[in-house]
Amino acid sequence: TQQVLEVTGLDALVEGRVDGVTITEQHLRGKPAPDSFLEGARVLGVAAAAAVVFEDALAGVEAGRAGEFGFVVGVNRLDAAHGDDLSKHGASTVVTSLDQLLESA
């Protein structure tokens, strides 16, 4: 991730990074364990309860819920059944496009 951010010039816009390298170096458990999300919140100095998780995978939604994040957005990129599953696995809300969040604000 670091190289991609540097090459694209996005590194100046990213305040912290938790990626595969971080997960390996710190021996963080993979999803559905909330470890990587909790580390991201820690890096940014934000309590999990004050943070949002955006996930399109069931394990990621479960991780957000297990980490007691303030809001878990399930991003449904598949079909209605997957959207239902995201809700059942702990999503606070399910959207098919992130712009839907602006409509409900």
C-alpha positions in Angstrom: 0.0 0.0 0.0 2.8 2.4 0.8 4.3 2.2 -2.7 0.9 2.7 -4.3 0.2 5.7 -2.2 3.6 7.2 -3.0 3.4 6.6 -6.8 -0.1 8.1 -7.0 0.7 11.0 -4.8 -2.0 10.1 -2.4 0.4 9.6 0.5 0.1 13.2 1.5 -3.7 12.7 2.0 -3.4 9.5 4.1 -3.0 10.1 7.8 -2.3 6.5 8.7 -2.1 3.1 7.1 -2.9 -0.5 8.2 -2.2 -3.0 5.4 -1.0 -6.5 4.9 2.5 -5.5 6.0 1.2 -4.1 9.2 -1.0 -7.1 9.8 2.0 -9.4 9.4 4.4 -7.4 11.4 2.0 -6.9 14.3 0.6 -10.4 14.1 -2.9 -9.1 13.9 -5.7 -11.7 13.4 -7.6 -11.5 10.1 -11.3 -10.8 9.7 -13.8 -11.5 11.2 -11.5 -10.6 14.1 -11.6 -6.8 14.4 -7.8 -6.4 14.9 -7.0 -4.5 11.7 -9.9 -2.1 12.1 -9.1 -1.5 15.8 -5.4 -0.8 14.8 -6.6 1.7 12.2 -8.7 3.5 14.8 -5.7 3.5 17.2 -3.3 4.8 14.5 -5.7 7.7 13.9 -6.3 8.3 17.6 -10.1 7.6 17.3 -12.2 5.5 19.6 -13.8 2.6 17.7 -17.2 3.8 19.0 -16.6 7.1 17.2 -15.5 5.5 13.9 -17.2 4.0 10.9 -16.4 0.8 9.0 -17.2 0.5 5.3 -17.2 -3.2 4.1 -18.5 -5.3 1.3 -17.6 -8.6 2.8 -19.5 -10.5 5.5 -16.3 -11.1 7.5 -15.5 -7.4 7.4 -19.0 -6.5 8.6 -18.6 -9.0 11.4 -15.3 -7.5 12.3 -16.7 -4.0 12.5 -19.5 -5.2 14.8 -17.1 -7.3 16.9 -14.9 -4.2 17.3 -17.9 -2.2 18.6 -17.5 0.5 15.9 -20.0 3.3 16.1 -21.5 2.5 12.6 -20.9 -0.3 10.2 -21.8 0.3 6.5 -22.4 -2.8 4.4 -21.6 -2.0 0.8 -23.7 -4.5 -1.3 -21.9 -5.1 -4.6 -23.8 -8.2 -5.4 -27.5 -8.9 -5.1 -30.4 -8.6 -2.7 -29.5 -11.8 -0.9 -26.0 -10.5 -0.2 -27.5 -7.2 1.1 -29.7 -9.2 3.5 -26.6 -11.2 4.6 -24.7 -8.0 5.3 -27.5 -6.9 7.6 -27.7 -10.2 9.3 -23.9 -10.2 9.9 -24.1 -6.8 11.7 -24.2 -3.9 9.2 -25.9 -0.8 10.7 -27.1 0.0 7.2 -26.6 -1.5 3.7 -26.1 0.6 0.5 -25.3 -0.4 -3.1 -23.5 2.9 -3.6 -21.8 5.2 -1.2 -23.7 8.2 -2.5 -26.8 6.8 -0.9 -25.3 7.8 2.4 -25.5 11.5 1.3 -29.2 11.1 0.5 -30.0 10.0 4.0 -27.9 12.7 5.7 
